[in-house]
Amino acid sequence: MKKIAILGSTGSIGTQALDIVSKNLDRFRISALTCGRQKDLLAEQIREFQPETVCVEQEKDALSLKREFPKTEILWGKEGLKQTAAFADCDMVLNALVGMRGLEPTLSAIHAGRDIALANKETLVAGGEIVMKAVSEKAVRLIPVDSEHSAIFQALQGNEDQRIRRIILTASGGPFRGYSLSQL
């Protein structure tokens, strides 16, 4: 059974991952969950998946969850997120965090020898050289799971010995969807 820690369990990718886990409980176990401020959704996830560790952004939410789930380790804040990534009893950490919050927990997980399923592009945009060096030094796997970088990863499989001249990325949406050329 593969044990998974999900950083950003209440977001789109995190909830999709939990949906897959819920349909494959014979293959996967959730060991840790984290969220920013969606404490109520996180509480539902704790009830369903019973992780050993959870982390929230704010201390007041951590105290509230601790009252409801006294047997669960409840952490909070940036340090709690890094601790969760590094010390959760897991085989893989899914980083589904938004923005730059993903870099430090990803490095914490890598340094702890955890494989990474990365849905957070900003981690590689901002710290790609550092992250990839740590991945190499710790001999862990980094698997891209968000659409764009997973598509590139899949397209490159089996092409290690071939020179890739260029990769063209299309803009599929995001905050600039619907902007005219002059607005861009």
SEGUTOR-766629 format. One record per residue: z, x, y of N, C-alpha, C in turn; residue in three letters. Coordinates in steps of 0.05 Angstrom, whole numbers, plus 32768, in hexadecimal, padded with zeros to 4 digits. Atoms other than C-alpha are relative to their C-alpha. Example, Ala and Ser with C-alpha at 12.3 -4.5 7.8 and 13.67 -1.06 7.14 Angstrom:
<atoms>
800080127FE8809C80F67FA6800080128018Ala/7FFF7FF07FE8808F81117FEB800E7FF18016Ser/
</atoms>
This chain:
<atoms>
800080117FE8800080008000800080128019Met/80027FF17FE77FEC801B804480137FF48015Lys/7FEE80097FEB80228017807A7FF48006801BLys/800D7FFD7FE78009800C80C080137FFA8017Ile/7FF280067FE68028801081067FEA7FF88014Ala/8014800A7FED80037FE8813B800C8002801CIle/7FF97FFD7FE4800A7FFE81837FEF7FED8010Leu/801080157FF27FF57FC281AC7FFA7FE97FEFGly/8004801480147FFF7F8D81787FFA7FE4800BSer/8004801A7FF57FFB7F5281A87FE57FFD800FThr/801A80017FF47FB77F6481C57FEA7FF77FEDGly/8017800A80107F727F5181AB7FFD80107FE6Ser/80047FF080187F6A7F8B817A80197FFF7FEEIle/7FE78002800F7FB37F89816580027FE67FF0Gly/7FFE801A800E7FB17F3F81547FEB7FFE7FEBThr/8015800180157F6F7F47812F800880117FE8Gln/7FF77FEF80167F8D7F80810680157FF27FF0Ala/7FEC800F800F7FC97F5580F57FF57FE97FF0Leu/800E8015800F7F9B7F1D80E07FF5800B7FE6Asp/800A7FF380187F7A7F4C80AF801680077FEDIle/7FE97FFA80117FBD7F658096800B7FE87FF2Val/7FF48018800B7FD67F1E808C7FEF7FF57FE8Ser/8012800880167F9A7F12805D7FFF80147FEALys/80007FEA80147FA77F538037801B800C7FFCAsn/7FE47FF780027FF27F57802E800580117FE7Leu/7FFD7FEF80187FE87F777FEA7FF6801D8005Asp/800B7FE57FFA7FC67FB3800C800D800D8018Arg/7FF57FF57FE77FE97FBB804F801C7FF68006Phe/7FE580077FF7802F7FBA806C80028009801DArg/7FFC7FF97FE480407FBA80B6801C800C8003Ile/7FE67FF27FFE80777FED80C4800A8000801DSer/7FF780007FE480777FEB81117FEC7FF18011Ala/8010800F7FED805D7FC0814980098007801DLeu/7FF87FFD7FE4805C7FCB81947FF07FED8012Thr/800F80117FED80497FA181D0800B8007801CCys/7FF77FFD7FE4804E7FA2821C80147FEB8007Gly/7FEE80157FF6806A7F6182357FFE7FE67FF1Arg/80038019800E80567F2C820380157FFE7FEAGln/7FE97FFF8012809B7F2A81E480007FE87FEDLys/7FFF8017801280947EE381C87FEC80027FE9Asp/80147FFC801580547EF381A2800A80167FEDLeu/7FF67FEB801180747F33818980167FF67FEELeu/7FEB800C801180B07F0B81707FF47FF17FE8Ala/800E800E801680807EDF81477FF680157FECGlu/800B7FEC801280607F1E812B8017800D7FF0Gln/7FEA7FF4800E80A47F3B811980097FED7FE9Ile/7FF88013801580B67EFB80F37FEC80017FE9Arg/80158001801580747EFD80CD7FFE801A7FF0Glu/80067FE7800D806D7F4780BE801880117FFAPhe/7FE77FF2800480B57F6080C07FFE801F8001Gln/80027FE37FFE80A87FA680DA801C800C8003Pro/7FE67FF27FFC80E17FD980DA80058006801DGlu/7FFD7FF77FE480D47FEE81227FED7FF08012Thr/8012800B7FEC80B97FCC81608007800C801BVal/7FFB7FF57FE580B27FE281A87FF37FEE8014Cys/800A80107FE980AA7FBB81E9800180118019Val/80027FF17FE8809D7FD2822F801B8001800FGlu/7FE880037FEF80DD7FB98250801A7FFE7FF0Gln/7FE68000800D81267FC4823E800B7FE47FFCGlu/7FF5801B800281387F7B824B7FF47FF17FE8Lys/800D800C801781057F658217800A800C7FE6Asp/7FF47FF3801781207F9881E6801B7FF57FF9Ala/7FE6800B800581667F7D81EE7FFF7FE47FF5Leu/8004801B8009814E7F3681E47FF780007FE2Ser/800A7FFF801C81287F4881A48016800B7FEDLeu/7FEB7FF5801181647F70818A80147FEA7FF8Lys/7FEE80168007818F7F31818D7FF37FEF7FEAArg/800D80118014815B7F0B81657FFA800E7FE6Glu/80077FF0801881497F438134801380187FFEPhe/7FED7FEA800081887F6C812A7FFA80167FECPro/80067FEC8015816D7F9080EC7FE780118006Lys/80187FF27FF9812E7FA8810F800780148016Thr/7FFC7FEB7FEB812D7FE981377FEF7FF78018Glu/800E80097FE8811B7FD3817E800180178015Ile/80027FEB7FEC8102800881AF7FF27FF58018Leu/800D800A7FE880E8800281F57FF680178011Trp/800A7FED7FED80C18026822A7FED80157FF5Gly/80137FEB8007809380628229800A80127FE9Lys/7FF47FEF801480C3808C820080027FF17FE5Glu/7FFF8011801880CC805381CE7FE57FFE7FF3Gly/801B8001800B8081804E81C67FF9801A7FF2Leu/80057FE6800D807B809881B8801080037FE6Lys/7FEF7FFF801880B5809481877FF57FEF7FE9Gln/800B801280148096805981637FE7800D7FF3Thr/80197FF3800B8053807E815C800780187FEEAla/7FFA7FE7800F807580BD814280117FFB7FE7Ala/7FEC8002801580AD80A381167FFE7FE77FEEPhe/8004801780118095806180F97FF980097FE4Ala/80077FFA801C8092806380AD7FE57FF47FFAAsp/801B800B80038047805C80A97FED80157FF7Cys/80167FEF800880078079808E7FEC80038017Asp/801380007FEB7FDE806780CB800B7FF18019Met/7FF9800D7FE77FE8805681147FE77FF5800CVal/8016800D7FF17FB88024813480087FFF801DLeu/7FFC7FFF7FE37FB58033817E7FEE7FEB800DAsn/800F80167FF37F9F7FF1819E800B7FFB801CAla/7FF480037FE67FC27FFE81E07FEA7FFF8016Leu/801380027FEA7FA07FF18223800280188012Val/80017FEB7FEC7F8B802A8250800E801A7FF8Gly/7FF47FE580047FAF806C8259801A80007FF1Met/7FE78000800F7FEE805582367FFD800B7FE3Arg/80047FF8801C7FCE806A81F48001801E7FFAGly/80037FE480057FC980B581FE8019800D7FF3Leu/7FE87FF3800A801180CC81F580097FF67FE5Glu/7FF88009801B8022809E81B97FEC800A7FEBPro/80147FF680137FE180B481988007801D7FF8Thr/7FF97FE480067FF580FD819F801A80027FF1Leu/7FE68001800F803C80ED81867FFA7FFB7FE3Ser/80078007801C801E80CD81487FF280177FF2Ala/800F7FEA800C7FEE8106813C801380177FF9Ile/7FEE7FEA80058025813B814380137FF97FE9His/7FF080088016804D811281107FF07FFF7FE6Ala/80107FFF80188013811880DF7FF47FE57FF8Gly/800A801B80067FFC80CF80E47FE27FFF8005Arg/801C80067FFB7FB480BA80DC7FFF7FEB8016Asp/800380127FE97F9A809481197FE87FEF7FFDIle/801780137FFD7F6F8056811D80007FFB801EAla/800080007FE37F5A805A81667FEE7FEA800BLeu/800F80157FF27F45801D818E80028004801EAla/7FFB7FFA7FE47F59803C81D07FEE80178009Asn/80147FEC7FF87F1D806081ED800B80138016Lys/7FF57FF07FEA7F448079822A800F80187FF6Glu/7FF27FE9800C7F6D80A681FC7FED80187FFDThr/80137FEA80037F2E80CE81ED7FF28008801ALeu/800D7FFA7FE67F0F80C88232801280138010Val/7FEE7FEF7FEF7F4D80E68253800A80197FF1Ala/7FF47FEA800E7F678113821C7FF280097FE7Gly/80107FFA80187F2F811D81EB8003801C7FF4Gly/7FFD7FE580097F34816881E7801B80057FF4Glu/7FE47FFC800A7F80816781DE80037FF07FE5Ile/7FFD801180187F7D812D81AB7FF1800C7FE9Val/80107FF680167F45814B8182800B801B7FF5Met/7FF37FE780097F68818F818080187FFA7FEFLys/7FE88008800F7FA8816E81687FF87FF47FE5Ala/800A800C80197F81814681347FF880167FECVal/80097FE980107F628187811A801880107FF6Ser/7FE97FF080087FA481AD811A80127FF27FECGlu/7FEE801080127FCB817680F67FF17FF57FE8Lys/8011800980167F91816680C780047FE27FFBAla/7FFF801D80037F97811B80D47FE57FF48005Val/8019800D7FFB7F5F80E980D680027FEF8019Arg/800280117FE97F4A80C781167FE87FEE7FFBLeu/8015801380077F22808881087FFC7FED8017Ile/800680127FEA7F01806381427FFD7FE37FF5Pro/8002801B800A7F0A8018813A7FF77FEB8015Val/800B80137FEC7EF37FF8817C7FE280027FFEAsp/801D800480057EAB7FE1817E7FEF80188008Ser/80137FEC7FF87E88801681A78004801B7FF2Glu/7FFD7FE6800C7EA88055818D7FFF7FFF7FE1His/80038003801D7EAA803A81467FE280007FF8Ser/801C800180067E60802C81497FF4801C8001Ala/80097FE47FFE7E538074815F800980107FE8Ile/7FF47FF380187E81808E81287FF07FF97FE7Phe/800F800980177E5C806580F47FE3800A8000Gln/801C7FF77FFE7E178079810D7FFE801E7FFAAla/80007FE380057E2A80C38109800780087FE4Leu/7FF87FF9801B7E4480BF80C27FE7800A7FF0Gln/80157FF480107E1980EA80957FEC80108010Gly/80127FF17FEF7DF8810D80D0800D801A800AAsn/7FF27FE87FF77E27814980D47FEE80188003Glu/80117FE87FFF7DEF817A80C77FE77FFC8011Asp/801780067FEF7DBD815980F580088001801DGln/7FFB7FFF7FE47DB88164813F7FFB7FE5800CArg/8003801A7FF27DC4812581677FF88007801DIle/800A7FFA7FE57D9B812881A7800E7FF08015Arg/7FF280107FED7DBC80EF81CB800B7FE67FF4Arg/7FF5801A80077DE580B081C480007FEE8018Ile/800280137FE97DD8807481F080157FEA7FFBIle/7FED801580027E12804581FD7FF87FE98013Leu/800680167FEF7E0680008218801B7FF4800BThr/7FE8800D7FF57E387FDB824480017FE37FF6Ala/7FFF801A800C7E4E7F9E821E80117FEC800FSer/7FEF80137FF17E7E7F8082508015800F8010Gly/7FEA7FF47FF17EC17F93826C80017FF5801CGly/7FFB800A7FE57ED47F8D82B57FE77FFE8011Pro/801880007FF07E8D7F9882CE7FEB7FEC7FF6Phe/80138014800B7E6C7F6182A47FF87FEC8016Arg/800980137FED7E417F3682D07FFA800C801CGly/80057FF37FE67E3D7F68830A7FE280058003Tyr/801C7FF97FFA7DF97F71832A7FFE801E8002Ser/80047FE37FFE7DDA7FB6832E800C800A801ALeu/7FF67FF67FE67DED7FBB8378801F7FFF8000Ser/7FE2800080027E367FA78368800A80187FF0Gln/7FF87FE9800F7E397FDD83347FFD80198010Leu/
</atoms>
